[in-house]
Amino acid sequence: HMRDFYDDAIRDFDQYVEDTYAFLEEKDLLDNTLVIITSDHSRNPNVGLPIPLLLDFPGDERIGIIRENTQRIDLAPTILDFIGADIPEWMEGRSLFRLNNEKRLLFAYGPSSLEYQDDVGFSVSELRPPFFTLNNFYAINCDRIYQVTFNEEAFKSREIPDLESACAQSDRLTLAEVGRAMVSNLEERGYDTSSLDWLLNVTNKLQRTFSRSTATLENDVLY
């Protein structure tokens, strides 16, 4: 049963953490070691679900809770910042010490579908130019996640429930801003975005519609 699989995985994970701390204490290294505990989405990736992230700094030099949206590419600049090293300009992540309550836009990517092949593992199917393996493109702003599906030319958004980093409506990016930012992000990675006029048109049209309407959108339901 899948529930038993996850229960066993959690127990194994806890044991690995305990063994790691026991080793560091035995070698008298705990007060000189930054321990990072994190995970991924395992067998069912879901961009809208949070993953654990715990940083245990030596000597409890940093203590607190970060409530802003973060991503794992923030870890490298955070480590460099902590040890006083320069953070290269090419790093897209931000030091977790310097977020300053930013409501930044985070990006994630996913294929159209995965197929399992014996002796190979998972491979991406339905490859189509110009995005090939990339079909689902996500952007997260505050407590909303935006998804573009290229093969279907579809754009949709939804609320991320129970998110501590939720922000006021006035602090969110507009749909038009999200659309432009997603296209710019692809261009920075060398993708041909000439086929994405439909995305800019959709987000602009939705933005104009909502800005002129007295209706409200709540949990993807229009009132």
C-alpha positions in Angstrom: 0.0 0.0 0.0 1.2 3.5 -0.8 0.5 4.7 2.7 2.8 2.0 4.2 5.5 3.0 1.7 5.3 6.6 2.9 5.2 5.6 6.6 8.4 3.5 6.1 10.1 6.4 4.2 9.3 8.9 7.0 10.7 6.5 9.6 13.9 6.0 7.5 14.2 9.7 7.0 14.0 10.4 10.7 16.6 7.7 11.4 19.0 9.2 8.9 18.6 12.6 10.6 19.2 11.1 14.0 22.3 9.1 12.8 23.7 12.3 11.2 23.4 14.3 14.4 24.8 11.4 16.4 27.9 11.2 14.1 28.5 15.0 14.3 28.2 15.0 18.0 30.6 12.0 18.3 33.2 13.7 16.1 32.7 17.0 18.0 31.7 18.7 14.7 28.1 19.8 15.5 29.1 23.3 16.6 31.0 23.9 13.3 28.5 22.4 10.9 25.5 23.8 9.0 22.9 21.0 8.7 20.3 21.4 6.0 17.2 19.1 6.1 15.0 19.1 3.1 13.1 16.8 0.7 11.2 16.8 -2.6 7.8 15.7 -3.7 8.8 12.1 -4.0 6.5 10.0 -6.3 3.9 12.7 -7.0 5.4 16.1 -7.8 3.0 19.0 -7.1 4.3 22.5 -7.4 1.5 23.8 -5.1 2.6 21.6 -2.2 5.4 22.9 0.2 8.4 20.7 1.0 10.3 20.7 4.3 13.3 23.0 4.7 15.2 23.3 8.0 18.6 25.0 8.4 20.4 24.3 11.7 23.2 26.9 11.9 26.2 26.1 14.1 25.9 27.6 17.6 22.3 28.7 16.8 23.8 31.8 15.1 20.5 32.3 13.2 17.1 31.5 14.7 13.8 32.2 13.2 11.0 31.3 10.8 10.9 32.5 7.2 7.4 32.9 6.0 8.0 34.1 2.5 8.0 31.7 -0.5 11.4 30.1 -0.9 12.9 27.6 -3.3 15.8 25.2 -3.1 18.0 27.3 -5.4 18.0 29.8 -2.5 20.2 27.4 -0.5 23.5 28.0 -2.3 23.4 31.9 -2.0 22.2 31.5 1.6 25.3 29.3 2.4 27.6 31.7 0.7 26.0 34.7 2.5 26.4 32.9 5.9 30.1 32.2 5.4 30.7 35.7 4.1 31.5 34.8 0.5 30.4 36.7 -2.6 27.2 35.5 -4.3 27.8 35.2 -8.1 25.5 37.3 -10.2 24.4 34.3 -12.2 22.7 32.6 -9.3 19.0 33.0 -9.5 18.2 32.2 -5.9 18.3 34.7 -3.1 19.9 34.5 0.3 17.2 33.7 2.8 18.8 36.4 5.0 17.9 39.1 2.5 14.3 38.5 1.4 12.9 41.5 3.3 9.3 40.3 3.0 9.5 40.2 -0.8 6.5 38.8 -2.7 8.7 37.6 -5.5 7.7 35.4 -8.5 9.1 31.9 -8.4 9.2 29.6 -11.4 8.9 25.9 -11.9 8.8 23.6 -14.9 7.4 20.2 -15.8 7.1 17.9 -18.8 3.9 16.9 -20.6 4.0 13.3 -19.5 6.4 10.7 -18.3 6.6 7.1 -19.4 8.5 4.3 -17.5 10.8 2.2 -19.6 12.5 -1.0 -18.2 16.2 -0.5 -17.6 15.9 3.1 -18.5 13.6 4.7 -16.0 11.2 7.6 -16.7 11.4 9.4 -20.1 9.5 12.4 -21.4 7.0 11.7 -24.1 5.1 14.0 -26.5 8.1 16.1 -27.5 7.1 19.2 -29.5 9.1 22.2 -30.6 9.8 24.9 -29.6 9.6 23.8 -25.9 10.2 20.0 -26.4 10.4 18.5 -22.9 8.9 21.6 -21.3 5.1 21.7 -21.4 3.9 22.8 -18.0 5.3 26.1 -16.8 4.4 27.5 -13.4 4.8 30.8 -11.6 4.1 31.3 -7.9 3.3 34.8 -6.5 2.2 35.1 -2.9 -0.5 32.5 -2.4 -1.4 31.9 -6.0 0.1 29.5 -8.5 -0.2 30.2 -12.3 0.1 27.4 -14.8 0.7 27.5 -18.6 0.3 24.4 -20.6 1.9 24.9 -23.9 0.5 22.0 -25.9 -3.1 23.0 -25.0 -2.4 26.8 -25.1 -4.0 27.0 -21.7 -3.5 29.5 -18.8 -5.0 29.0 -15.4 -4.4 29.9 -11.8 -5.5 28.7 -8.4 -5.0 29.5 -4.8 -2.5 27.7 -2.7 -4.4 26.8 0.5 -3.1 27.3 4.1 -0.1 29.2 2.9 1.5 31.4 5.6 3.1 33.7 3.0 -0.4 34.8 1.8 -0.4 38.5 1.0 -3.0 41.2 0.3 -4.6 41.5 -3.1 -2.8 44.8 -3.6 0.5 43.1 -3.2 -0.1 40.5 -5.9 1.2 40.9 -9.4 -1.5 41.5 -12.0 -2.3 38.7 -14.5 -0.7 40.8 -17.2 2.5 41.2 -15.2 2.6 37.4 -14.5 2.2 36.7 -18.2 5.0 39.0 -19.2 7.3 37.7 -16.5 6.7 34.1 -17.6 7.6 34.9 -21.2 10.7 36.9 -20.2 11.8 34.0 -18.0 11.7 31.7 -21.0 13.5 34.2 -23.2 16.3 34.4 -20.7 16.7 30.6 -21.0 17.0 30.8 -24.8 13.5 29.6 -25.7 11.8 30.8 -28.9 8.7 32.6 -27.4 7.3 33.8 -30.8 4.4 31.4 -30.4 3.3 32.8 -27.0 1.3 35.8 -28.2 -1.8 33.9 -27.1 -0.5 33.9 -23.5 0.1 37.7 -23.4 -3.3 38.2 -25.1 -5.1 36.0 -22.6 -3.5 37.6 -19.5 -4.1 41.1 -20.8 -7.7 40.3 -21.7 -8.4 38.8 -18.2 -6.7 41.7 -16.6 -8.9 44.2 -18.5 -12.0 42.2 -17.7 -11.4 42.0 -14.0 -10.3 45.7 -13.7 -13.6 46.8 -15.2 -15.8 44.4 -13.4 -17.4 44.6 -9.9 -17.2 40.9 -9.7 -14.8 39.1 -7.4 -12.8 36.0 -8.0 -12.5 33.7 -5.0 -11.0 30.2 -5.1 -11.3 30.2 -8.9 -15.0 30.9 -8.7 -16.4 34.2 -10.1 -19.0 36.0 -8.1 
